[in-house]
Structure formats: C-alpha cells, structure tokens
Amino acid sequence: MAPYVRLRQICLVAPQLEPVITDIGRIMGLAVCYRDGNVAKYGLENALLPVDTILLEVVAPFKEGTTAGRFIEKTGGRGGYMAIFCCNDPDERGRNANALGVRTANVIDHAPYHGVQLHPRDCRAAFIEFNHTEGSDDILGAYPPAGPDWQKFIRKDVSRR
C-alpha cells in the first residue's frame, strides 16, 4: 500500500453536548450518525456528524477531572480538541513524532481500528491522532468510530468537501 494521510475527523469539545449538537445540525444541515459509547472510559460523551467523508465530532465531559474538562478550562471553551488523520501506518507516524520529541498520549487498539494519539502539550494545542482501519483505503469504507452505517448520513445536498 502506498503511503497516505488524509483528514478523517475534526473533534470539538463543549461543556455539554446540547445545545451544541442541535445547533450544528440546524445551522449546517447535518445529522448525527453515531454516538460512541467507547469514549465513556475517558469521562466523555460524544456525537458524530458527517460532512461528506470527513466527520465532525463533538465531545463533552460528564464527570470531573477529564482531559477534555481541563482543555475547556484552559481555553475558555474555545477551539478544536482533536485533529484525526487516517493513514497507512499510524505506528510509523507516531515513531516519527516521538523522534521529534512529541510524546504518545494514548494508543487505541480495537480491531480493525488502530490509532496513535499524540500528546496535546507537545502538539502545542490539541490532540493529533493517526489511525488506520482495515479497509479504510476506501474513504467510504468501514470506520468504527462513526458507527456501522455512517455513510447513510452524508448529506450531499447541504455539504461538499
């Protein structure tokens, strides 16, 4: 497989999901495709909305002491929380970042999904994640963080790349 990297997901953080998700949906004409229960282990709840093949995610802490909560406090609730890139080899990109002094904050291994998250302090703002899902060479293929049928929620009538 030829090396590649492409923007897959932008993640914003909010003190609460509502009214943020409703407002984004109404303003941009988007629909929630998935709410990923796996983020609960980080003290978060989320919702994902596809903007063509790029996903917009909003996360909100539901308990005290979360990384997302600290991020909200530091930024006054403004700014992006994560930039997530799909690539052919997230481990290699993580090693390259480590060689530059950027620490790995977390490794996610939920087959067929594998992700390497870089430390936000070293990235000077937000988390950066590189991930790969088996079959993700097809931009409309499987992407577990967005749910089993995220493609059905793409609204070509209101959004384009």
N, C-alpha and C positions, 0 to 999 in steps of 0.2 A: 504494500500500500504506500502510495506517495505521501510524504509529509503534508499536513494541512492544519490550519487552525481557523476557526470561524466563531463569530459571536453567536452564542446559543441562548443566553438568558441575561437579563438585567434584573437585579433584585433591589428593591427599595425597602426601607424599614419605616414603620409607623408605630405610634404608641398603641393604636388599636386598628384592627382590620377595617372596621366600619367607622366612619362613612367612606374611608379611602377607596375601598374596592367598588362600592356602589358609584362613587363619583367618577372614578376612572372609567368604569364600564359605560356610564351615561355619556361622559364627555367624548370618549374615543370610540364608542360604539362597539365595545368588546364584551365578551362573555367569559366567565370563569370556566376553565376546562378541568381544573383539578385542585384539590386541597390535599396536601401530602402529610399524612399523619406521622411520617418518619421525622419531621422537624420538631416534634414534641420533645424528643430527648434533649434538645437544645433550649427548651423552655419557650418554644415559638409555635405559633400557628401561621398558616400561610394561605395564599390563593394565587393561582397562576392564570394568566390571560394571554393567549397567543396573538401576536401582532405579525401576521403572516407566519413565517417559520421561526421567528425569534420570540422568546417568551418573556413577558413582563411578570415578575413575581413581587408580591408584597408580603413581608413577614412582620409579625408583631409579637412582642414578648407577652406571655401570660403569667409569668412569675418574676420575682425579684432576682437580681444578680446575674442576668444573662449578658452575653457579649453584645447582643442587639440593644438591650436596655442601656448599657454603658455608652454605646455608639450614639443613641438618641440624646443622652445627657450631654455628651461632648459636642455634638453638632447642633443642638437645639432642635433636633428633629428634621434637619435638612440634609439632603444628599443621598447618593446611592450607597448601598450596603455591600453589594457584590457585583462583579462582572464575571460571567461564567462563559468559558470558551470550550467548544468541542474540538478535539484534536486527535491525531492518530496515536500519540503516545504521551499521556499525562505524566507518567513517571519520569520520562526523559526531560520534559519541560520543568518538572519540579526539581530535578537534579541540577538543571541549568540555572534555575533561580537560586537554589541553595548555594551554588558556586559563586553567585554574585552577593551572597550574604543575606538573602531572603529566606526566612525560615518557613518550613512547612508547619501549618497550624493544625491540619486535620487531613486524614486520608479516609475516603469513603469507599467501601468495598461491598456493594450489594449487587452481585452478579445479576444481569450482564453489565451493570453500571460500575465504573471505577473513576473516582475523582481525587484530585490533589488540590487542597486549598492552601493558599499562601497567606502568611501572617499579615493582617491589615497594617500593623505598625510598620513593618518593613516595606509594605507597598505604599506607604505614606497617605493612606486614606481608607480604602475599602478592601475587603477580601477579593482576591483573584483566584478563580478556580479553573483548572484544566481538567476536562473529563473525556471519557470515551465510553460509548455503549456499543456493544457488539451489534453490527448492522447500522450504525449511525453514519456510515458513509452516505446513505440516503437521507437527505435533510428532512424528509417526511417520514422517516422510519421510526422505530421504537425509541422512546426517550422516557424511561420510567419516572423521573421527577415530575413529568407533566401529565401522568396518567395514561391509561391504556388506549384512549381514543382522542387525544388532544387535537389531532388533525381535523376532526369534525367541527371544532370550534373556531377554525380560521375563518375570518370574515373578509373575504377579498373585496366585498362591496364597500367596506369602510376603511380598510388598511392595505397598504402595499409596502414592500421593502423600503 
